[in-house]
Amino acid sequence: MNISEKFVAKLCKGSFLSFWSYPTPIRKDNKKELCDLLVINDPYIIIFSVKDVDIPKSKDSQVDINRWFGKAIKSSVKQIYGAEHTLNRKTEILGQKHEKIIPIPELTNAIILRITVALGRSNRFPLISGDFGKGFIHTFDEISFPIITQELDTITDFVEYLQKKEDFHTSKKQLIMDAEENLLAFYLENGRNFPDNLDILIINSDMWNQFATKKEYKVKKSEDKQSYVWDRIIEEVYEDCKKDLLYHNSNLEQTEKVLRVMSKENRFSRRILSNVFLDFIGFFDKPKGEGRFIKAPSGIIYVFMLAPHDDNDRERRMEELGLRCFVARTINPDSKIVIGIATNPYEKGGGHSYDLFYFELLKLTQEFKEYVQKIQQEFGYFRNAEVSTKKIAEYPEFE
């Protein structure tokens, strides 16, 4: 990878995590590079093309614009459409140092997003996003791309922004702006939406700077810090799985299924989940019992379970985690997926381990309910569960 490709890959790894980011993937059949970066997190496929183009200033600015557009944008468009065509042909693609085949989801159900990152613009040239003939392409530069990926640093937040921006563009409404980060500020201030009752939208040229200095924004960023516990759990399990260090879930495909669900939680949801998880394991005070479950804003149920540090019976631990997930599924009849996470009580400077459990049940049957009732009668799991709700604002309000 060259410097510009490394720049984009590093930013995307932080946002989408190692499991789903593939820098400079190649075709297995002819060893040719597919694109500069491929992000696969079923059902999302994000194709990146990166170009670093320096156009010397001439006497004719329009000539300079045309030259830059051809080298920085047109060449990326060609690469992106070519990569998508290759994927549609079900060509096998190699990632991970070009040794392993990347699992590509079925494209008929996939959500494909196309991104070109054009470096070297220096505000001299226009950034044009749009449909160049075979699908909408989002264009960013060296200033806007870091802001976007660091602010929308989960796959869900990032994709939601791109989809709503694409919908706004394709609605034929006129948009006037000078920088993508200002559009992002408008989107966030407008409740993560774009207006549908305007024919023309003019974005303030200093909107991002104004937004980023607000007290609500600064407090939000501060409270988000503990949400990265969720990211670290995903990365830690992934790294252990790669090294074949997991006692259970050592199968990469099965582990990916659990981690993919966890990775779909947006940043605000991760803040809530991390807070409950840290409180449960005793990070703030002392451990809070043996088991707890929480319904995330996404609708997914997460069951947290503690096991003593000296408990080496991992089979029993996994069995209990699974049974607790069964009970949690019955208590929450509208939530079809339950994820179990077993770990150890928090000890400063101490170690810990994780066990993960994935359970999906589309419909509760009477037979299953009776089975769960017996589990509760025998083991008492969540038999007298206390249900509590708490209203939390993503951006705290101030009087």
Residue, then its C-alpha position, 0 to 999 in steps of 0.5 A: m500500500n502507498i501512503s494515501e491507501k494506508f491513510v484511508a485503511k487506518l481510518c477505516k480500521g478504527s471505524f469498522l474494526s479489523f474483522w471487516s476491513y480488507p486493504t488492497p484485496i486482489r482477485k484470486d484468478n489474475k492477482k490484480e488489485l480489486c480496489d484500495l479498500l473493501v469493507i464487508n459486514d453483511p449485508y454491507i459492502i463498501i468499495f473504496s478507491v483512493k487517489d492522491v493527485d497533485i496538479p501543478k497550477s497553470k494559467d487556466s484554472q478550468v484546464d486544471i480542474n478538468r485534469w484533476f477530475g480525470k485523474a482523481i475522480k474518473s479513474s476512481v469511478k472506473q475502479i469502483y464500478g469495475a470492482e462491483h462488476t467483479l463481485n457480481r461475477k462471484t470472482e473469488i477475492l483474497g484478503q488478509k495478506h492475499e492468503k485467505i478468501i474474503p467471504i462475500p455476502e449474496l449481492t442480491n441482498a447486499i447494500i453496496l456503497r461506493i466511496t472515492v477519497a480524492l487527496g490533494r484537492s487543497n480546495r482548488f477543485p470541486l468534489i462531486s458526488g453522484d451517479f456516474g452511470k452505474g450507481f451513486i458514488h460518494t466523494f471525500d477529500e483529506i479533510s472531510f474523510p477523517i472527520i466523517t469516519q471519526e465522527l461516524d465511527t461505527i458501520t451503522d452510523f456511517v452507512e446510515y449517513l451515506q444512505k440518507k445523503e444519497d437519498f437526498h441527492t437523488s431526490k433532485k433537490q439542490l445542495i450548495m456547500d463547500a465542504e462535506e464536514n459542514l453537511l455532516a454538521f447539518y445532518l447531526e443537528n437536524g436529528r440525523n436527517f436531511p429535510d424533505n420539504l426544501d427545494i434548495l439547501i445551502i450549508n453554512s461554510d463554518m457549520w462544522n466548526q460551530f457545531a464542534t465547539k458546542k457544549e452539548y457536543k463536547v459532553k457527548k464526546s466525553e460520555d462516548k469514551q466509555s463506549y469504546v469498551w464495546d469496540r475493545i471486546i470485539e477486537e479482543v475476541y477477534e484477535d484471540c480467534k485469529k490466534d486460535l486462543l478461544y476455548h469456545n467459538s474458535n470457529l471463525e465463521q461462528t465467532e464472526k456471526v456474534l461479533r457482526v451483531m455486536s458491531k451493528e450497534n451504533r455509537f450511542s447504543r455502545r455507550i449504553l451497553s458499555n455502561v451497563f457492562l462495566d457496572f455489572i462486572g464491578f468496574f465502578d463499584k462492585p460486581k452486580g450479581e451473576g447475570r443481567f440482561i439489557k435490551a439495546p436500542s437496536g432491539i437485540i438482547y444482551v445477556f451478561m454473566l459473571a464467572p469466578h476467576d478460578d472457575n475453569d469449567r468452561e463447559r458448564r459456563m457456556e451451558e449456563l450462558g446458553l440457558r440464561c439466553f433462552v430465559a432472556r428470549t422468553i422474557n422479551p418476546d419481541s426480540k428474536i436475537v439474544i447475544g450472551i457474553a460471559t466474563n470475570p469480575y473486574e480486577k484492576g490489573g487482572g486478567h479476564s476471559y470471554d465466552l460468547f453465545y448466539f441464539e436466534l429464535l424467530k417464534l416462541t412456541q409453547e413447548f419452548k416456553e414450558y422448557v424455559q419455565k423448567i429452567q427457571q424453576e430449577f436454576g432461578y435464572f432471571r426468575n424475579a428479574e427487576v425491569s428498569t428503564k432510563k432515559i438517556a440523551e445522546y446530546p445532553e441538553f443545557e438550559 
